[in-house]
Amino acid sequence: MRPVRSVVAPFTLALLCTPASAPAQLPADTAAQVDKVFAAHNHTDTPGCVLGLDRNSQPLYRKGYGMASLELATPMTETSVVESGSVAKQFTAGAIIYLAQQGKLGLDDPVRKYIPELPDYGGPVTIRMLLHHTSGVRDMWTLFTLSGETLGENLFTMDRALRMVYRQRELNFPPNSQFLYSNSGFLLLAEIVRRTAGVPLDQFSQETFFRRLGLTRTQWRSDWNRVVPGRATAYAPIQSGGFEVDMPYMSVYGAGGLLTSVGDMLLWNEHLDAPRIGGKAWADTMQSRGRLTDGRQIDYAMGLFVSSYRGEREVQHGGATGGYRTFLARYPDRRLSLALLCNLASVNSEALAHQVVDVFIGAPTRVPAQSNGEAAAATFNPGDLNQYAGRYRAPATEDAATVSVRDGRLVFDMGFRVPMTPAAKDVFKAPEAPIQFGFSRGTDGKITSLVVVRRDRDTTRYEPWVGRQPTAAELAVFAGSYYSDELDAVYAVSVRDSTLVAKVRDVPEMVLTQTGPESFSRSGMGAFRFTRGKNGKVDGFLMFAGRVRNLRFAKR
């Protein structure tokens, strides 16, 4: 593969209009370290990334790596337009906060005040809860997937997405009791903008923010068929080698769907630092973290995560849609701003961005053994660790996890592996993330539960599950046809070769693995918890799938 020629593309008109007419230059050795991060993507036969860096609100570095279009042999450059995925949420949040400043709505108003089509859930779901992902409203893309519609193969519109959300008669949890990411919340926020401003979100954003801030390459993908000059094609790798096109096939926006460039993203970051529209109150509200009913403060603000990276304050959001992968971040104490836009589904944009940030803040230093658990680890041998190994199930969410010993270390696995380092008796920590794992024992000394606590004290309780392979006769009681009016979908459950399988629409048949007394899971498609009526017979099941919980199906 031939590397893409090293070129820093010309700056856009918006950047040329900044106070400094010429960008600051990175020292050659620093630029080389940054370029090394993207070496694997900097070829003429691979998709790639485009990186933008600003310091003190002045352009510092712009560089494209790899190709924007494999078909047209067009390289990634500073002017390439990429879809931002969920980075777009902060733009929807900004529009809502601006409307609140204009007196058009209140952040603590019930959503039903503006969208009466949303069901009455017994307690108010407010606009603020939508902004913080604490509403409990089920995620629309998970719902469509569960209904058997494949993203990328079916055209989705705003009306279709809203109708799916309006069908949901239950929430995932009581409003503001938990944080759970939901794209549906920002779909509803986009609709609130339309109803309160009198124009759609795309027009409102252009008139209120994009034009005034000089975001000349930014627009909402409100019409999937619109021609967009400079748009990079999104790709996904294929098993046989090479790539296939992986573009978002939808005209739904607000939770995502923003087309933009790194220069425009950095101008937006600059506006968050020194807001010209809405003033300091607008920017402060954007970055105000949510607080749950029980008093816990979460890291999510309004379309932004506000936390830290390696001790540095970080305001950021990542994005993924189709084959696009993106990351936008600010490090206020260093006056450093970063935008990364990629067009390959296998890219971890956050990890790449943090490698770039490491160039500026120094390589991670090794934590002393006595503070990271290595001293405690020395008291454990594989035989000691084996007592924690096994299968676990979270009754509240039907999440299934496995704890195993690998290379002398305990590993927590629920589709992704998290190494665990001993911290105290029956307590472990994740060395790379603020997660604590606490095991409890019964009077007989055996493990009775595993409690996982994350940074914001969000807690999930797991129980050990030691099952056996059920017989075909035992599985037969679960066979049947099940219908959900919230999805308008039918699942056919049957027994094949002593295995429970499920089918919905044209989705390939799902093999179900028992994870609880009457619970079964299928990796990537959630879990089924079967229910019984007063007569003791199976009458339905509840579906759990990450951002969707307790979705009811009735046996026909």
N, C-alpha and C positions, 0 to 999 in steps of 0.2 A: 504494500500500500504506500502511495506517495503522500508525504505530509503536505497539508495546505500551506501555501506560501504565507509567511508571517507579514500581515498587513494590518495596520490600524486604520480603519475606514474613516473617511471625512465625517466631521460632526454635522448633525442636523442643524437646520436653521434655528430651532429653539435653543440648542446649546450655544450656537454662535452669538446669541443675543444675551448670554449671561455676562456679568460684569467683566470677567476675565475672558478675553477673546481667544487665548491659546490655552490648551490643557496643561496641567502639570504633568511632568514626565516621571515615570517610575525609573529608578536606577536599573541598569541592564541586568544585574544579578537578581534583583527582585522580580522583574518582568519574567526572567527565565524560570524562576521558581513557580510563578503563577502559571506560566504556559505548561510547565511539567504536569500540573494537575489534570490538564485536558489532553495529554499526549495520546491517550488511547482513542480519542474522538477526533483527532486532528488529521483526517485523511480525506482523500478525494472520493473514496467509495464508501463512506459512512456518514450517517446523520451526525449532528454535532450540537454545539452550544455557542451562545454569544454571551460574553461577560462585560459588565459595565461597573466601574468603580469610580466613586467621587470622594473627595476629601475636602472638608470645609466648604461644601456646596460648589466645588469646582471640579470639572472633569479631571480624572486621574488616569484612567485606563479604559480603553475600549478594544475588544478583540473578539473576532469570530474564529471558531474552530469547526472543521468538518463542513458538511454540505447542508444548505437549506433545501435543495431539491436534487435528489439523485437522478431524476428523469431528465432535468434540464442542465445538470452539472453546474448548478448555481451555489456558490459558497455562502456560508453564514457570515454576515457582516453586522456592523453596528446598526444598520438600517433595516435588518430583517425583522418582519412582523411575526410574532409568535403568540399563540393563545395562552393566556396566563393561568388557566385553571382557577383554583380557589384563591389565588392572590387577588382575584377580582372582588372578593367579599368586602374588602376595605373600601372600595369605591361605592358599593351599595350602601354600606354603613355611613360613609361620608355624606351621601345624598339624604339619608334619613335624618341624620343629626342636623344638617343644614335646614331641612324642612321644620324640624323641631324649633330651631332658633327663630324661624320665620313665623312661628305660632300656628303652623298648619297641622301639627300633631304633637302629642306628648309621648315621651319615651315610655312612660308607665301606663299609657292607655291600653286597654284590652284590644287585642288584634281584631276581635269581632266587631268593634266599633266601626272599623273600616272595611272588614271582610266578613259580613254576616253569614256567608256560605260556609265558613269554618264551623264545625260542630261545637256545641257547648259541652265542654269537658268537665263541668261541675265547678271548676275553679278557673279564674282568669289566666289566660296566656297573654302576656304583655309584649309590646314591641321590644322592650329592653331584653326580655328573655330570648326572643328570636336572635337578637344581636349577639348575645353571650352563649348561644347553643345550650340553654338551660330550660327550654320550653317543654321538652319531651315530645315534640312533634316528630313523627317518624320520617326517616330520610326517603325522599322520592326515588332516588336512583336504586336504592336497595329494594324498595317496593316494586319498581318496574322489573328488576332482575328476578325477584321472587315470583312475579306473575308469569314468568317465562318469556319476557321480551328481552332480546339481546341488544345491549347498547352498541351502536355502530351498525346495526342491521335494520333498525326501525327508526323512522323519523319522529322526533319528539318536538312538540310545540309548547308554548306557554300554557295554552288552554288545556292541553292533554295533561301536562304536569300538575296544574292546579286542580283539575278534576280528581286526579289520583289522591292528592292531599286532602281534598274535601271529603273523600269517601271514608277516611279513617275515623272510626268512632271512638277510639281509645288512644291515649298517649303512652309513651314508653314508661313514664313515671310521673308522679305529681309535679306540676309546674315548679321550676326553680329548686327542685330537691337534688338534682344531679347535673353534671355536665356531660352531654353526649352530642357529638358533632352531627349536625343535620343540615343538608343542603336545602331541605324544604323550607327552613326558616328564612333563608335569604331569597328564595323564590317568592314567599309571601311578602317580604320586605319590598321586593321589586314591584309587586302588585299594589302595595300601599303607596309607593311613590306615584304610580300611575293614577291612583284614585284621588290622592290629595293634591298633587301638582297639576293634574289635568292633562299631562302629557306622559308618554312612556319613559321609562328610566333611561333609554338610550338618548332620547332627545334632551331630557332634563340634564343628563351628565354632560352632553356636548355644550349646552348653553351655560351651565353653571360652573363647570370645572375645566373640561378639556380645552376649550378654545381660550379661556382666560389664562390658563396656566401654560399654554403653548404645547399641549400634548397632541401634536399634529399627526402622529401615527397611531393614535389610540381610538378605538371604537368598540361598541358592544356588537357581538355577533347575533343581532336580532333577526337577521335573515341569512340562513345557512348558504343560500345560493349567491349572495352578493360577491362581486369581484373585489378582492382586496390587494392592491398593489404591494409587492414585496413580501407577500405571505409565505412563510416557510411551511413545507409539507411535513406532517407528523408521520413517524414510522414506528414499527415494532419489529423486533428480530423474529425470524422464523427458525424452526428447529433444524431444517435442512441447510441453513446458512443463508445469509443475506437478510433482506428486509421486506416488509409489506407495508402499504399505506395504512395508517391508523388515524383517520381524521374524525373529530366529533361530528356526528351526523344528527344535528338538532338545531332548533332555533329557540332554545331555552337559555335565558341568561339572567344574571343577578347573583346566583351562587357561583357562577363561572361565566365563561363566554366573553371575556375581554381580550381583544386583539391589541397588541401593543409592542413597543420596542424597548431596549434597555435604556436608551436615552430618556424616553418618556417616563419610564418607571423611576428613574433617578430624580427627575423633576418632581414627581409626586412625593418621593421621600423628602426632598428639599421643602416641599410645601408642608409636610407634617412637622418639620423642624421649625419653619418660619412661615406660618399660615397667612396667606394673603386673602383667603376667602373663609369667612367664618371666625377668623381671629383665634387667639390663644384658647378661648373657651371651646371652640370646635375641636382643636387638636387635643386638648386635655380630655375631652369627652371620648374621642376616638380611642385614646390610650388608657381609659379607666377600666380596670379589671373587674370582672363580675364577682358577685358575692352570693352564695347560696343561702337558702332560708335558715340553715343551721349555723350560719356565720362564716363558713369556709370561703376563702377567697381563691378564685381559680386564676390560671395564667391567661385565659382568653379575655381580651378586651372587646372591642367592637370591630370585628373583621381583622384583628391583629392578635398575635401572641406576644405578651410582654413578660419576658423572663430573663434568663442570662445564659451565656455560653462561656464556659471556662472562666467564670467570675466576672465577665463583661456584660453589662446591661445590653440586652438584645431585643429589638422590636422587629418581628418578622412574620412571614406567612409563606408557606409553600403551596404549590399547585400541581395538579395532575388531571389531565383530561385527554382522552384518546392517547396518542403517543407523545403529547407535550408534557414536559416536566420543568417546573420553574421554582424560583426562590427569590424573595425580595426581603432585604434586611437592612437595619440601621444599627450602628453601635455608637450611641450618642456621646459617650465619654471620649471617644476617639474621633468623633466627627467623621466617621467612615460610613459610607453607604454602598450597598452592593446589590446589583440586579443580575440574575442569571436566568437565561431562557434557553431551553434545550428542546430538540424535536425527536427524541428517541425514548421509547417507553421504558427501556431497561436502565435508564440513567437515574441515579439517586442524586437529585439536584441539591438537596440539603447537605448531604455529605461532601459533595464537590465544593459547594459554597464555603463550608466550614474549613476545608483544606486551604482555600484561598485566604480566609480570615486568619488561619494559623500562620501564614506567611508574614502577616502584619503584627500579630501579637506574640509571636514566638511559638516554637514547638511545644507541645504539652510536656510538662515536667512529670517525672515519676513521683507518685505519692509515697511517702514513707511507709514501710511495711506495717508499722504499728497502727496507722490510721486507716489503711485500706483493707484490713482484714487478713493480710498475709500471715501475720503472726498467729492469728486464730486458726488460719487454714493449716498451719503446720501441725496442729494438734489433731487434725482429722486425717484418717487414711480412707481409701476407697471402701473398706468394710464398714466404717462408721457412716459414710455418706449413703450407703445402700439402704439404710433404714428409712430414708426420706423418699426413695425412688418409688414410682408407681404412677397410676392414672388418677387424675383428679377431675371433679366436676363442680361447677358453680351453680347451685340450684336456682339462684335468682335470674341468671342470664343464660343458663345452659351452655356456658363456655366450657369446653373440654381442654385439658392440659395434661402434659406428661412431664414428670420430673425424672431425670436420669443422671447417671454418672458417666461423664465423658472425659477421658484423659485425667482422671483423678480429681475432677471438678463437678459440682452439681450444676445441672442445666435445666432451666424452666422452658418448656416448649409448648406454644399454642399456635403453631403455624410459623413462628419465628423463634429462634433460640436466644435466651438470655442467660449468660453465665451468672452463677450465684457464688458470692464469696462469704465465708463465715464471718459473722460480726459478734455473736454472743451465742449462748446455748439456745439451740433451736431457732436462731435468727440469722438470716442471710441478707446480703445486699447485692444489688447489681452494680458492679464497679463502673460501668459506663452510663448509668442512668440513676436518678433519684427514686429507686424502687426498693421497698423492703419486703422480705418474705418471712413470715412468722409461722412456725409450726406449733400446734397444740397437741397435748397428749391426754389420753384417758388415764384412769386409775391403774390400768394394767401396763401403762407405759407406751402403748401403741399410738401412732399418729391418728388424730381424730379430725384435724382440719388444717388448712393452709390459708392464711390471710395475706393477701397481697395489698400493700399500701403504696400509693404513688405520691408524687411531690405535693399535690394539693390535698392530701389525705383521703383521696378517693379510694374506697376499700372494696375489695371483692373477696368473698369467702368461698373457698373450695373445700370439697369433701373427698376423701379417698373413695375410689370406685374400683372394686374388684369384681368383675363380672365373668360370666362364662358364655360361651357361644350358645345362644338359644336354639332350640330345635325348630324345624319347619312348622310343627304343630303349634308351638308356643308363639311363633311369629304370625301364624295365620289369623289370629284374633285382630291383628292390626290392619289386615288387608281390606281394601275397599276404596270407594270414591269419596273425596273430601272437597268441599267447596268453601271459598272465602268470598263473601260479598264485598269485603273491603278491597280485594284485589280483582274481583270478578274472574277468578281462576279456579280450575279444578286440578287437584293432584290425584293421580291414580297410584295407590300403594298396593304392591303385590309381593308374593314370595317367589323367589327363583333360586334354585340350587341351595336351599336352606339359608338364603340371604334376603333381607328386606330391601326392596328397591322402590323408588318413586319416580313418577314421570309427570311433567307439566308441559303442555304445548309441544313445541318442537325441540325443547332442550334435551340433550342426551340424558339417558336414564341415570338416575342417581343411586349409588349403592350406599345404604345406611348402616352405620356401625353403632352398636349399642354403647351408650355412655352413661346410662342411669337405669333405674328400675324399669321405667317405661319411656326412656328418652333415647333418641338416636340422632347421630350427626352425620353430615356429609360435608367434607372439607370444601370450603368456598361457597357453600349454599345454606349454611345455618344448621339449626337443630330442630328436631320435632319432639315435643313432649305430648304424648297421647293422654287423653282425658277419658273418664268413664262417667256414665250417668248413674242415677240412683239405683238402677238395676244391676250395676256392676259391669255392664258391657261398654266396650269402647264406643264413644259417641263423637269423637273429634280429636283434634290436636291443636297445640299452640306452637307457632313458629317463632324461633329466635334467630336473628341473623345480624349480629353486631349493632347496627344503627336502627334495627327494628326489633321490638320485643312484644311478646304476648299477642301475636297476630292470630286470630281465631279462625279455625276451619271446622266445619260441621260435617259429620259423616252422612252421606246421602243414603 
